[in-house]
Amino acid sequence: MDIDRIWNLIDATNENEGAIPGAVPLAKSLVERGLILKSPIYEDSDCSVAMLTLFPGAKIREHWHISDKEYYFFIKEKRIECCKIGESHQLENLTGEVLFVIAVKYKL
């Protein structure tokens, strides 16, 4: 994973008031409400890494991980969460600030 690329995305987002260059909206099937952007960082047949940008009030709906596991790295909070195979999770930004999360998904 290219850590410099991640920090560059965060810097660019802050400079552009939340607009990440090259970011695309997260799939509608995963968005319960609000604006969530996804910036791919790395992908191969076994792993994908992306920066998720959740604007205030945005929510990723509950979804299940049947054949993969996913780690969320919360940039500002310096914490990690893991959703294992067979588990479900959701993500909601209840703050008044833009939330930056690195999502790492391992396909098994």
Sequence and secondary structure as in RCSB ss.txt:
>XXXX:A:sequence
MDIDRIWNLIDATNENEGAIPGAVPLAKSLVERGLILKSPIYEDSDCSVAMLTLFPGAKIREHWHISDKEYYFFI
KEKRIECCKIGESHQLENLTGEVLFVIAVKYKL
>XXXX:A:secstr
  HHHHHHHHHHHHHTTT  TT EE  GGGEEES EEEEEEEE SSEEEEEEEE TT EEEEEE SSEEEEEEET
TTTEEEEE TT EEEEE  SSS EEEEEEEEE 
